Amino acid sequence: MKNIKEIINTPVSEYTGSEVTRSIVEEQIRAKYGATELKNLDCYHNLRTFQSWSKLGWKIRPGEKAIRSITYVEKRDPAGNVIKRYKRPVFLFYYRQLQSKEVGSIKSI
């Protein structure tokens, strides 16, 4: 399992650089952790879905609530032209909401 610094330095997030998404997330981070935490926010590295964190060996601390955001999904025709674009909610977790899956577990010898 990678430590949190290694994960933060490895881009595996699906964030595409949307300013709208970033501003939605910034509001929630500011409300939960204060304005000074915004300097640590990096949507490409330390903000991921539950499934993404789980694959990396981390779990969400009990009682933590997801950071809500949106993404846009495009439906394309066989030629690759966009037919329809619609909003989809996304539930994200910030790196400060995590704990190792190994915390509290007893390893067999």
C-alpha distances in whole Angstrom, upper triangle without the diagonal:
4,7,9,12,10,10,13,14,13,16,15,17,21,23,26,27,30,32,33,29,28,31,30,27,28,31,29,26,30,31,28,27,30,31,29,26,27,26,22,23,21,21,20,16,16,18,17,18,16,15,13,11,11,10,7,6,9,12,15,17,20,23,22,24,23,24,27,28,29,29,32,32,34,36,38,40,40,42,39,41,39,41,40,37,36,34,31,29,25,23,21,18,18,15,17,17,14,12,9,9,9,12,16,14,16,14,17,18
4,7,8,6,6,10,11,10,13,13,15,19,21,24,25,28,29,30,27,26,29,29,25,26,29,27,24,27,29,26,25,27,28,26,23,24,23,19,20,18,19,17,13,13,16,15,17,16,16,13,11,12,11,7,7,9,13,16,18,21,24,22,24,22,23,26,26,28,28,30,31,33,35,37,40,40,41,38,40,38,40,39,36,35,33,30,28,25,23,20,17,16,13,16,16,13,12,10,11,12,14,18,17,19,18,21,22
4,6,5,6,9,10,11,14,15,16,20,21,24,25,27,29,30,26,25,28,27,24,24,27,25,22,25,27,24,22,25,26,23,20,22,21,17,18,17,18,17,13,12,15,15,17,17,17,15,12,13,13,9,9,9,13,15,16,20,22,20,22,21,22,25,26,28,28,31,32,35,37,39,42,42,43,40,41,40,42,40,37,36,33,31,29,25,23,19,16,15,11,13,14,11,11,9,11,12,13,17,17,19,18,22,23
4,5,5,6,9,10,12,13,14,18,18,22,22,24,25,26,23,21,24,24,20,21,23,21,18,21,23,20,18,21,22,20,17,18,17,13,14,13,15,14,10,9,12,13,15,15,16,13,10,13,13,9,10,9,12,13,14,18,20,18,20,19,19,22,23,25,25,28,29,32,35,37,40,41,41,38,39,38,40,38,35,33,31,28,26,22,20,16,13,11,8,10,12,9,10,9,12,13,14,18,19,21,21,24,26
4,5,5,6,9,12,13,15,18,19,21,21,24,25,27,24,21,24,25,21,21,24,23,19,22,24,22,19,22,22,19,16,17,16,12,13,13,15,13,10,9,13,14,17,18,19,16,13,16,16,12,13,13,16,17,18,22,23,21,22,21,21,24,24,26,26,29,31,33,36,38,41,41,42,38,40,38,40,39,35,34,32,30,28,24,22,18,16,13,10,12,14,13,13,13,16,17,17,21,22,24,24,27,28
4,6,5,6,10,11,14,17,18,21,21,24,26,27,24,22,26,26,23,23,26,25,22,25,27,24,23,25,25,23,20,20,19,15,16,14,15,13,10,11,14,15,17,18,18,14,13,15,14,10,12,13,16,18,20,23,25,23,24,22,22,25,25,27,26,29,30,32,35,36,39,39,40,36,38,37,39,38,35,34,32,30,28,24,23,19,17,15,12,15,17,14,15,14,16,17,18,22,22,24,23,26,27
4,5,5,8,8,10,14,15,18,19,21,23,24,21,20,23,23,20,21,24,22,20,23,25,22,21,23,23,22,18,19,18,14,14,12,13,11,7,8,11,11,14,14,14,11,9,12,11,8,10,10,13,15,17,21,23,20,21,19,19,21,21,23,23,25,26,29,31,33,36,36,37,34,35,34,36,34,31,30,28,26,24,20,19,16,14,12,10,13,14,12,13,12,15,16,18,21,22,24,23,26,28
4,6,7,9,10,13,13,16,16,19,20,22,19,17,20,21,17,18,21,20,17,20,22,20,18,20,20,18,15,15,14,11,10,9,10,8,5,5,9,10,14,15,16,12,11,14,14,11,13,12,15,16,18,22,23,20,20,18,18,20,20,22,21,24,26,28,31,33,36,37,37,33,35,33,35,34,30,30,27,25,23,20,18,15,13,11,8,12,14,13,14,14,17,19,20,23,24,27,26,30,31
4,6,9,11,14,15,17,17,20,21,24,21,19,22,23,20,20,24,23,20,23,25,24,22,23,23,21,18,17,16,13,13,10,12,9,7,9,12,13,17,18,18,15,14,17,16,13,15,15,18,20,22,25,27,23,24,22,21,23,22,24,23,26,27,29,32,33,36,37,37,33,35,33,36,35,32,31,29,27,26,22,22,18,17,14,12,15,18,16,18,17,20,21,22,26,27,29,28,31,32
4,6,9,12,13,15,16,19,21,23,21,19,23,23,20,21,25,24,21,24,27,25,24,25,25,23,20,20,18,15,15,12,12,9,7,9,12,12,15,17,16,13,13,15,14,11,14,15,18,19,22,25,27,24,24,22,21,23,22,23,22,24,25,27,29,30,33,34,34,30,32,31,34,32,30,29,27,26,25,21,20,17,16,15,13,17,18,17,18,17,19,21,23,26,26,29,28,31,32
4,6,9,10,12,13,16,18,20,17,16,20,21,18,19,23,22,20,23,26,24,23,25,24,23,20,19,18,15,14,10,10,6,5,9,10,11,13,16,15,11,12,15,14,12,16,16,18,19,22,26,27,23,23,20,19,21,19,20,18,20,21,23,26,27,30,30,30,27,28,27,30,29,26,26,24,22,22,18,18,15,15,14,14,17,19,18,20,19,21,23,25,28,28,31,30,33,34
4,7,9,11,13,16,19,20,17,17,20,20,18,20,23,22,20,24,26,24,24,26,25,25,21,20,20,17,15,12,10,7,7,10,10,9,11,13,12,8,10,13,11,10,14,14,16,18,21,24,25,22,22,19,18,19,18,18,16,19,19,21,23,25,28,28,29,25,27,25,28,27,24,24,22,20,19,16,16,14,14,14,13,17,18,17,19,18,19,22,23,27,27,29,29,31,33
4,5,9,11,13,15,17,13,13,17,17,14,17,20,19,17,21,23,21,21,23,23,23,19,18,18,16,13,10,7,5,6,8,7,6,8,12,11,8,10,13,12,11,15,15,16,17,20,23,23,20,19,16,15,15,14,14,13,15,16,19,21,23,26,27,28,24,25,24,26,24,21,21,19,17,16,13,13,11,11,12,12,16,16,16,18,19,20,23,24,27,28,31,30,33,35
4,6,9,11,14,15,12,13,16,16,14,17,20,19,19,22,24,23,23,25,24,25,22,20,20,18,15,12,9,7,9,11,10,8,9,13,12,10,12,15,14,14,18,17,18,19,22,25,25,21,20,16,15,15,13,12,10,12,13,15,18,19,23,24,24,21,22,20,22,20,18,17,16,14,14,11,12,11,13,14,15,19,19,19,21,22,22,26,27,30,30,33,33,36,38
4,6,8,10,12,9,9,13,13,12,14,17,17,16,19,21,21,21,23,22,22,19,17,18,16,13,10,6,6,9,11,9,9,11,14,14,12,14,17,17,17,20,19,20,20,23,25,25,21,20,16,14,14,11,11,9,11,13,15,19,20,24,25,25,22,22,20,22,20,17,17,15,14,13,11,12,11,13,13,15,18,18,19,22,23,24,27,28,32,32,35,35,38,40
4,6,9,11,9,10,14,14,14,16,19,19,19,21,24,24,24,25,23,24,21,19,19,18,15,12,9,8,12,14,12,12,14,18,18,16,18,21,20,20,23,23,24,23,26,29,28,25,23,19,17,16,13,12,9,10,12,14,17,18,22,23,23,19,19,17,20,19,16,16,15,14,15,13,15,14,17,17,18,22,22,23,26,27,28,31,32,35,36,39,39,42,44
4,6,9,8,8,11,13,12,13,16,18,17,19,22,22,22,23,21,21,19,16,17,16,13,10,8,8,12,14,13,14,16,20,20,18,20,23,23,22,25,24,25,24,27,29,29,25,23,20,17,16,13,12,11,12,15,16,20,21,25,26,26,22,22,20,22,21,17,17,16,16,16,15,17,15,17,17,18,21,22,23,27,28,29,32,33,36,37,40,40,43,45
4,5,5,6,9,10,11,12,15,16,17,18,20,21,22,22,20,22,20,16,18,18,14,12,10,11,15,16,14,15,16,20,21,19,21,24,24,24,27,26,26,25,27,29,28,25,22,19,16,14,11,10,9,10,13,15,19,20,24,26,25,22,21,18,21,19,15,15,13,14,14,13,16,15,17,17,20,22,23,24,28,29,31,34,34,38,39,42,42,45,47
4,5,5,6,9,10,10,12,15,15,16,18,20,20,20,18,19,18,14,16,17,13,12,11,13,16,16,15,16,18,22,23,22,23,26,27,26,29,27,27,26,28,30,29,25,22,19,16,15,12,11,11,13,16,18,22,24,27,30,29,25,24,21,23,21,18,17,15,16,16,15,17,16,18,17,20,22,23,25,28,30,32,35,35,39,40,43,44,47,49
4,5,5,6,9,10,11,13,14,15,17,19,20,20,18,20,19,15,18,18,15,14,12,15,18,18,15,17,18,21,23,22,23,26,27,27,29,27,27,25,27,29,27,23,21,18,14,12,9,9,10,11,15,17,21,23,26,29,29,25,24,21,22,19,16,15,12,14,13,13,15,15,17,17,21,22,22,25,28,31,32,35,35,38,40,43,44,47,50
4,6,5,6,9,10,11,12,14,16,17,18,18,17,19,17,14,16,16,13,12,9,12,15,14,12,13,14,17,19,18,19,22,23,23,26,24,23,21,24,25,24,20,18,14,11,9,6,6,8,10,14,16,20,22,26,29,29,25,24,21,23,20,16,14,12,12,11,10,12,11,14,14,17,19,19,21,25,27,28,32,32,35,36,39,40,43,46
4,5,5,6,9,10,10,12,14,15,16,16,14,16,14,11,13,13,9,9,7,10,13,13,10,13,15,18,20,18,19,22,23,23,25,23,23,21,23,25,24,20,18,15,11,11,9,10,11,14,17,20,23,25,29,32,31,28,27,24,26,23,19,18,15,15,14,12,13,12,13,13,16,17,18,20,24,26,28,31,31,34,35,39,39,43,45
4,5,5,6,9,10,10,12,14,15,15,13,15,14,11,13,14,11,12,11,14,16,15,13,16,17,20,23,21,22,25,27,26,28,26,25,23,24,26,24,21,18,16,12,11,9,11,13,15,19,22,25,28,31,34,34,30,29,26,27,24,21,19,16,17,15,14,15,14,15,15,18,19,19,22,26,28,30,33,33,36,37,41,42,45,48
4,6,5,7,9,10,11,13,15,15,14,17,15,12,15,16,12,13,11,15,17,15,13,14,15,18,21,20,20,23,25,25,27,24,23,21,22,23,21,18,15,13,9,8,6,8,11,14,18,21,24,27,31,33,33,30,29,25,26,23,20,17,14,14,12,11,12,11,13,13,17,18,18,21,24,27,29,32,31,34,36,39,40,44,46
4,5,5,6,9,10,11,12,13,12,14,12,10,13,13,9,10,9,12,14,12,9,11,13,16,18,17,17,20,22,22,23,21,20,17,19,21,19,15,13,11,7,7,7,10,12,15,19,22,25,28,32,34,34,31,30,27,28,25,21,19,16,15,12,11,10,9,10,10,13,14,14,17,21,23,25,28,28,30,32,36,37,40,43
4,5,5,6,9,10,10,10,9,11,9,7,10,11,8,10,10,14,15,13,11,14,16,19,21,20,20,23,25,24,25,23,22,19,21,22,21,17,15,13,10,11,10,13,15,18,22,25,28,31,35,37,37,33,33,30,31,28,24,22,19,19,16,15,14,12,13,11,14,14,15,18,22,25,27,30,29,32,34,37,38,42,44
4,6,5,6,9,10,10,9,12,11,9,13,14,11,14,13,17,18,16,14,16,18,20,23,22,22,25,27,26,27,24,23,20,21,22,20,17,15,13,10,10,11,14,16,20,23,26,29,32,36,39,39,35,34,31,32,29,25,23,19,19,16,15,15,14,14,13,16,16,16,20,23,26,28,31,30,33,35,39,40,44,46
4,5,5,6,8,9,10,13,11,10,14,14,11,14,13,17,17,14,12,14,15,17,20,20,19,22,24,24,25,21,20,17,17,19,16,13,11,10,7,8,10,13,16,20,23,26,29,32,36,39,39,35,35,31,32,29,25,23,19,18,15,14,12,11,11,10,14,13,13,17,20,23,25,28,27,29,31,35,37,40,43
4,5,5,6,7,8,10,7,7,11,10,8,11,12,15,15,12,11,14,15,17,20,19,18,21,23,22,23,20,19,16,16,18,16,13,12,11,8,11,12,15,18,21,24,28,31,34,38,40,40,37,36,33,34,31,28,25,22,20,17,15,13,11,10,8,11,10,11,15,18,21,24,26,25,28,30,33,35,39,41
4,6,5,4,5,8,7,7,10,11,10,14,14,18,18,15,14,17,19,21,24,23,22,25,27,26,27,23,22,19,19,21,19,16,15,14,11,13,14,18,21,24,27,30,34,36,40,43,43,39,38,35,37,33,30,27,24,23,20,19,17,15,14,12,14,13,14,18,21,24,27,29,28,30,33,36,38,42,44
4,6,6,8,11,10,10,14,15,13,17,17,21,20,17,16,18,20,21,24,24,22,25,28,27,27,24,22,19,18,19,17,14,13,13,11,13,15,18,21,25,28,31,34,37,41,44,44,40,40,36,37,34,30,28,24,23,20,18,17,15,14,13,16,14,14,18,21,25,27,30,28,30,32,36,38,42,44
4,6,9,11,9,11,14,14,13,16,16,20,19,16,14,17,18,18,22,22,20,22,25,24,24,21,19,16,15,16,13,11,10,11,10,13,15,19,22,25,28,32,35,38,42,44,45,41,40,37,38,35,31,29,25,23,20,18,15,14,12,11,13,11,11,15,18,21,23,26,24,26,29,32,34,38,40
4,7,8,6,9,11,11,11,15,16,19,18,14,14,17,19,20,23,22,20,23,25,24,24,20,19,16,15,17,15,13,13,14,12,15,17,21,23,27,30,33,37,39,43,45,46,42,42,39,40,37,33,31,27,26,22,20,18,15,13,11,12,9,11,14,17,21,23,25,23,26,28,32,34,37,40
4,6,6,8,10,11,12,15,17,20,20,17,16,20,22,23,26,25,23,26,29,27,27,24,23,20,19,21,19,16,16,17,15,17,18,22,25,28,31,34,38,40,44,47,47,43,42,39,41,38,34,32,28,27,24,22,20,18,16,14,15,13,15,18,21,24,27,29,27,29,32,36,37,41,43
4,5,6,8,10,11,14,16,19,19,17,17,20,22,24,27,26,24,28,30,28,29,25,25,22,22,24,22,19,19,19,16,18,19,22,24,27,31,34,37,40,43,46,45,42,41,38,40,37,33,31,28,27,24,23,21,19,17,15,16,15,17,20,23,26,29,31,29,32,35,38,40,43,45
4,5,6,8,10,13,16,19,18,16,17,20,23,25,28,26,24,27,29,27,28,25,25,22,22,24,23,20,20,20,18,20,21,24,26,29,32,35,39,41,45,47,47,43,42,40,42,39,35,33,30,29,26,24,23,20,18,15,15,14,17,19,22,25,28,30,28,31,34,37,38,42,44
4,5,6,7,11,13,16,15,12,13,17,19,21,24,22,20,23,25,23,24,21,21,19,19,21,20,17,17,17,15,17,18,21,23,27,30,33,36,38,42,44,44,40,40,37,39,37,33,31,28,27,24,21,19,16,14,11,12,10,13,16,19,21,25,26,25,28,30,34,35,39,40
4,5,5,9,11,14,14,12,12,16,19,21,24,22,20,24,25,23,25,22,22,20,21,23,22,19,18,17,14,16,16,19,21,24,27,30,34,36,39,41,41,37,37,34,36,34,30,29,25,25,22,20,19,16,15,11,13,12,15,17,21,23,26,28,27,30,33,36,37,41,42
4,6,8,11,14,13,12,13,17,21,23,25,23,21,25,26,24,25,23,24,22,22,25,25,21,21,20,17,19,19,22,23,26,29,32,35,37,41,42,42,38,38,36,38,36,32,31,28,27,25,22,21,18,17,13,13,13,17,19,21,24,27,29,28,31,33,36,37,41,42
4,6,10,12,10,9,11,14,18,20,22,19,18,21,22,20,21,19,20,19,19,22,22,19,19,18,16,18,18,21,22,25,28,31,34,36,40,41,41,37,37,35,37,35,31,30,27,26,24,21,19,16,14,10,10,10,14,15,18,20,23,25,24,28,30,33,33,37,39
4,6,9,9,7,8,12,15,17,20,17,16,20,21,19,21,18,19,18,19,22,21,18,17,15,13,15,15,17,18,21,24,27,30,32,36,38,38,34,34,32,34,31,28,26,23,22,20,17,16,13,12,8,9,10,13,15,18,20,23,25,25,28,30,33,34,37,39
4,5,6,6,7,10,14,17,18,15,15,19,19,17,20,18,19,18,20,23,23,19,19,16,14,16,15,17,17,20,22,25,28,30,34,35,35,31,31,29,32,30,26,25,22,21,20,17,16,13,12,10,10,12,15,16,19,20,23,25,25,29,30,33,34,37,39
4,6,6,5,8,11,14,16,13,14,17,18,16,19,17,18,17,20,23,22,18,17,14,12,13,12,13,13,16,18,21,25,26,30,32,32,28,28,26,28,26,22,21,19,18,16,13,13,10,11,9,10,13,15,16,19,20,23,25,26,29,30,33,34,37,39
4,7,7,8,12,15,16,12,13,17,16,15,18,17,19,18,21,24,24,21,20,17,15,16,14,15,14,17,19,21,24,26,29,30,30,26,27,25,28,26,23,22,20,19,18,15,15,12,12,11,12,15,16,17,20,20,22,25,26,29,30,33,33,36,38
4,6,8,11,14,14,11,11,15,14,12,15,14,16,16,19,22,23,19,19,16,15,17,16,17,17,20,21,24,27,28,32,33,33,29,30,29,31,29,26,25,23,21,20,16,15,12,11,10,9,12,14,14,16,17,19,22,22,26,27,30,29,33,34
4,6,10,12,14,11,10,13,14,12,14,12,14,13,15,19,19,16,16,14,12,15,15,17,17,21,22,25,28,30,34,35,35,32,33,30,33,30,27,26,23,21,19,15,14,10,8,6,5,9,10,11,13,15,17,20,20,23,25,28,28,31,33
4,7,10,12,10,9,13,14,13,15,13,13,12,15,17,18,14,13,10,9,11,11,13,14,17,19,22,26,28,31,33,34,30,30,28,30,27,24,22,19,17,15,11,10,6,6,5,6,9,10,11,14,16,18,21,21,24,25,29,29,32,35
4,7,8,6,6,10,11,11,13,11,11,11,14,17,17,14,13,10,10,11,11,13,13,16,17,21,23,26,29,31,32,28,29,26,28,26,23,21,18,16,13,10,8,5,6,7,8,11,11,11,14,15,16,19,20,23,24,27,28,31,33
4,5,5,6,9,10,11,13,11,11,10,14,16,16,13,12,9,9,10,11,12,12,16,16,20,22,25,28,30,31,28,28,26,27,25,22,20,17,14,11,8,6,5,6,9,11,13,12,12,14,15,16,19,20,23,23,27,27,30,33
4,6,5,6,9,10,11,9,8,7,11,13,14,11,11,9,11,12,13,15,16,19,19,23,25,27,31,32,34,30,31,29,30,27,24,22,19,16,14,10,8,7,7,10,11,13,11,10,12,13,13,17,17,20,20,23,24,27,30
4,6,5,6,9,10,9,9,10,14,16,17,15,15,12,14,15,16,17,16,19,19,22,23,26,29,30,32,29,30,28,29,27,24,22,20,17,15,12,10,10,10,13,13,16,14,13,14,14,13,17,18,21,20,23,24,26,29
4,5,5,7,9,9,10,11,15,17,19,16,16,13,14,15,16,17,16,19,19,22,24,26,29,30,31,28,29,27,29,27,24,23,21,17,16,12,11,9,10,12,12,15,14,12,14,14,13,17,19,21,21,24,24,27,29
4,5,5,7,5,7,8,12,14,16,14,14,12,14,16,17,18,18,21,22,25,27,29,33,33,35,31,33,31,32,30,27,26,23,20,18,14,12,10,8,10,9,12,11,8,10,10,10,14,15,18,18,21,21,24,27
4,5,5,5,6,8,12,14,16,15,16,14,16,18,19,21,21,23,23,26,28,30,33,34,36,33,34,32,33,31,29,27,25,21,19,16,14,12,11,13,12,15,13,10,10,10,8,12,14,16,16,19,19,22,24
4,5,7,9,12,16,18,20,18,19,17,19,20,21,22,21,24,23,26,27,29,32,32,34,31,33,31,33,31,29,27,25,22,21,17,16,14,14,15,14,17,16,13,13,12,11,14,16,19,18,20,20,22,24
4,6,9,12,15,18,20,18,19,18,19,21,21,23,22,25,25,28,29,31,34,34,36,33,34,33,35,33,30,29,27,24,22,19,17,15,13,14,12,15,14,11,11,10,10,12,15,18,17,20,19,22,24
4,7,10,13,16,19,17,19,18,20,22,23,25,25,28,28,31,32,34,37,37,39,36,38,36,38,36,33,32,29,26,24,20,18,16,14,15,12,15,14,10,9,7,6,8,11,14,13,16,15,18,20
4,7,9,12,15,14,15,15,17,19,21,23,23,27,27,30,32,34,38,38,40,37,38,36,37,35,32,31,28,25,22,19,16,14,11,12,10,11,10,6,6,5,5,8,10,13,13,16,17,20,22
4,6,9,12,11,13,12,15,18,20,22,23,26,27,30,32,35,38,39,40,37,38,36,37,35,32,30,27,23,21,17,14,12,10,11,10,11,9,6,6,6,6,9,10,12,13,16,17,21,24
4,6,8,7,9,9,12,15,17,20,22,25,26,30,32,35,38,39,41,38,38,36,37,34,31,29,25,22,19,16,12,11,8,9,9,9,6,5,6,8,9,12,12,14,15,19,20,24,27
4,6,6,9,11,14,17,20,23,25,28,29,33,35,38,42,43,45,41,42,39,40,37,34,31,28,25,22,19,15,13,10,11,10,9,6,5,6,9,10,12,11,12,14,18,20,24,27
4,6,9,11,15,17,21,24,26,29,30,34,36,39,43,44,46,43,43,40,41,38,35,32,29,25,22,20,16,15,12,14,14,12,9,9,9,12,12,14,12,13,15,19,21,25,28
4,6,10,13,15,19,22,25,28,30,33,36,39,42,44,46,43,43,40,40,37,34,31,27,24,20,18,15,14,12,14,15,13,9,11,12,15,15,18,16,17,19,23,25,28,31
4,7,9,12,16,19,22,25,27,31,33,36,40,41,43,40,40,37,37,34,31,28,25,22,18,16,12,11,9,10,11,10,6,9,11,14,15,18,16,18,20,24,26,29,32
4,7,9,13,16,19,22,24,28,30,33,37,39,40,37,37,34,34,31,28,25,21,18,15,13,9,9,8,10,13,12,9,11,14,17,18,21,20,21,23,27,29,32,35
4,6,9,12,15,19,20,24,27,30,33,35,37,33,33,30,31,28,24,21,18,15,11,9,5,5,5,8,11,12,9,11,15,17,18,21,21,23,24,28,30,33,36
4,7,10,13,17,19,23,26,29,32,35,36,32,32,29,29,26,23,20,16,14,10,8,6,5,6,8,11,12,10,13,17,19,21,24,23,26,27,31,32,36,38
4,7,10,14,16,20,23,26,30,32,33,30,29,26,26,23,19,17,13,11,7,6,5,6,9,11,15,16,14,16,20,22,23,27,26,29,30,34,35,38,41
4,7,10,13,17,20,23,27,29,30,26,26,22,23,20,16,14,10,9,6,5,6,7,11,12,16,17,16,18,22,24,25,29,29,31,32,36,37,40,43
4,7,10,13,16,19,23,26,27,23,22,19,19,16,13,10,6,6,4,5,8,10,13,15,19,21,20,21,25,27,27,31,31,34,35,38,39,42,45
4,7,10,13,16,20,22,23,19,19,16,17,14,10,8,6,5,6,7,10,11,15,17,20,22,21,23,26,28,28,32,32,35,36,39,39,42,45
4,7,10,13,17,19,20,16,15,12,13,10,6,5,5,6,9,10,14,15,19,21,24,26,25,26,30,31,31,35,36,38,39,42,42,45,48
4,7,10,13,16,17,14,13,10,11,8,6,5,6,7,10,11,15,17,20,23,25,28,27,28,31,32,32,35,36,39,39,42,42,45,47
4,6,10,13,13,10,9,6,7,6,4,7,9,10,14,15,19,20,24,26,28,31,30,31,34,35,35,38,40,42,42,45,45,47,50
4,7,10,11,9,8,6,6,5,6,8,11,12,16,18,21,23,27,29,31,34,33,34,36,37,37,40,42,44,44,47,46,49,51
4,7,8,5,5,4,5,7,9,12,15,16,20,21,24,26,29,32,34,37,36,36,39,39,39,42,44,47,46,49,48,50,53
4,5,5,6,7,6,9,12,15,18,19,23,24,28,30,33,35,37,40,39,40,42,42,42,45,47,50,49,52,51,53,55
4,5,8,10,10,13,15,18,21,22,26,27,30,31,35,37,39,42,41,41,43,43,42,46,48,50,49,52,51,53,55
4,6,9,10,14,16,19,22,24,27,28,31,33,36,38,39,43,42,42,45,45,44,47,49,52,51,54,53,55,57
4,6,9,12,13,16,19,21,24,25,28,29,32,34,36,39,39,39,41,41,41,44,46,49,48,51,50,52,54
4,6,9,11,15,18,20,23,24,28,29,33,34,37,40,39,40,42,43,43,46,48,50,50,53,52,54,57
4,6,7,11,14,16,20,21,25,26,30,32,34,37,36,37,40,41,41,44,46,48,48,51,51,53,55
4,7,10,14,16,20,22,26,27,31,33,36,39,38,38,41,42,42,45,47,49,49,52,52,54,57
4,7,10,13,17,19,22,25,28,31,33,36,35,36,39,40,40,43,45,47,47,50,50,52,55
4,7,10,13,16,19,21,25,27,30,32,31,33,36,37,37,41,42,44,44,48,48,50,53
4,7,10,13,17,19,23,25,28,30,29,30,34,35,35,39,39,42,42,45,46,48,51
4,7,10,13,16,19,22,25,27,26,27,30,32,32,36,37,39,39,43,43,46,49
4,7,10,13,17,19,22,25,23,24,27,29,29,33,33,35,36,39,40,43,45
4,7,10,13,16,20,21,19,21,24,26,26,30,30,32,33,37,38,40,43
4,6,10,13,16,18,16,18,21,23,23,27,27,29,30,33,34,37,40
4,7,10,14,15,13,14,18,20,20,24,24,26,27,30,31,34,37
4,7,10,12,10,12,15,17,18,21,22,24,25,29,30,33,36
4,7,8,6,8,12,14,15,19,18,21,22,26,27,30,33
4,5,6,8,11,14,16,19,18,21,23,26,27,31,33
4,5,6,9,11,14,16,16,19,21,24,25,28,31
4,6,8,12,14,17,15,18,20,24,25,29,31
4,7,11,13,15,14,17,19,22,24,27,30
4,7,9,12,11,14,15,19,20,24,26
4,6,8,7,10,12,15,17,21,23
4,5,5,9,10,13,14,17,20
4,6,8,8,11,12,15,18
4,6,5,8,9,12,15
4,6,9,10,14,17
4,7,10,13,16
4,6,10,13
4,6,9
4,6
4
